[in-house]
C-alpha cells in the first residue's frame, strides 16, 4: 500500500510542476511590451524563490512547526496572484493606450 502513496506523490509533483511550467510559458507567450516582460520575469522569480524557501522550510523544520508555514503560504499565494494579474493588466492597458495614441498621432500627421 505504501507504493501507492509514493506513486501519488510522484504523479502529483509532476502534474504540479508541469502546470507551473505550462502556465509560465503561456504567460510569457502573451507578453506585449518590454515593461511587461520585465514585470513577468520579476514575478516568476519571486514565485520560484518563495516556493523554494517554502519547501526548504517544510522539509527542514521540525514536525509541528513545518505545518505552520502553510498559513502564510496559503495567504501569500492567492493575494500575490491577484496583485500580479492586476498590475500586469495595468501595464498592458498602458501599453495599448500608448500604441493607440502613437497610431492616432501618425494618422494625424499623414503618415498612414
C-alpha positions in Angstrom: 0.0 0.0 0.0 2.9 2.4 0.6 3.8 2.1 -3.1 0.5 3.8 -4.0 1.4 6.7 -1.7 4.8 7.1 -3.3 3.3 6.9 -6.8 0.7 9.5 -5.8 3.5 11.9 -4.6 5.5 11.4 -7.8 2.5 11.9 -10.1 1.1 14.8 -8.0 4.5 16.6 -8.0 4.9 16.0 -11.8 1.4 17.4 -12.5 2.1 20.4 -10.3 5.4 21.2 -11.9 4.1 20.8 -15.4 1.1 23.1 -14.6 3.5 25.7 -13.4 5.8 25.4 -16.5 2.8 25.5 -18.9 1.3 28.5 -17.1 4.6 30.3 -17.2 5.1 29.6 -20.9 1.6 30.8 -21.7 2.2 34.0 -19.6 5.5 34.6 -21.4 3.9 34.0 -24.8 1.2 36.7 -24.3 3.7 39.5 -23.4 3.3 42.6 -25.5 5.9 45.0 -24.2 9.4 45.1 -22.7 8.0 46.6 -19.4 5.5 43.8 -19.2 8.3 41.2 -19.9 10.4 42.6 -17.1 7.5 42.5 -14.7 6.6 38.9 -15.6 10.2 37.7 -15.2 10.4 39.5 -11.8 7.1 37.9 -10.7 8.2 34.5 -11.8 11.5 34.9 -10.0 9.6 35.9 -6.8 7.3 32.9 -7.1 10.2 30.4 -7.7 12.3 31.8 -4.8 9.2 31.8 -2.5 8.3 28.2 -3.4 11.9 27.0 -2.8 12.0 28.7 0.6 8.7 27.2 1.5 9.8 23.7 0.5 13.1 24.1 2.4 11.1 25.2 5.5 8.7 22.3 5.1 11.4 19.7 4.9 13.9 21.1 7.5 11.7 22.5 10.3 10.6 20.1 13.0 7.2 18.4 12.8 4.8 20.8 14.4 6.4 24.0 13.1 6.6 23.0 9.4 2.8 22.8 9.3 2.6 26.5 10.4 4.3 27.5 7.1 1.1 26.6 5.2 -0.8 29.5 6.7 1.4 32.4 5.3 2.0 30.5 2.1 -1.8 29.9 1.6 -2.4 33.6 2.2 0.6 34.9 0.1 -0.1 32.8 -3.0 -3.7 33.9 -3.8 -3.1 37.5 -2.8 0.1 37.8 -4.8 -1.5 36.2 -7.9 -4.4 38.7 -7.7 -1.9 41.6 -7.3 0.3 40.2 -10.1 -2.7 39.9 -12.5 -3.9 43.4 -11.7 -0.5 45.1 -12.2 0.1 43.2 -15.4 -3.3 44.3 -16.7 -2.4 47.9 -15.9 0.9 47.6 -17.7 -0.8 46.0 -20.7 -3.6 48.7 -20.7 -1.0 51.5 -20.6 0.9 49.8 -23.5 -2.3 49.5 -25.6 -3.2 53.2 -24.8 0.3 54.4 -25.9 0.1 52.2 -29.0 -3.3 53.7 -30.0 -2.0 57.2 -29.3 1.1 56.7 -31.5 -1.1 55.3 -34.3 -3.5 58.3 -34.0 -0.6 60.7 -34.0 0.8 59.2 -37.2 -2.6 59.3 -38.9 -3.0 62.9 -37.8 0.4 63.8 -39.4 -0.5 61.9 -42.6 2.0 59.0 -42.3 -0.7 56.4 -42.7 
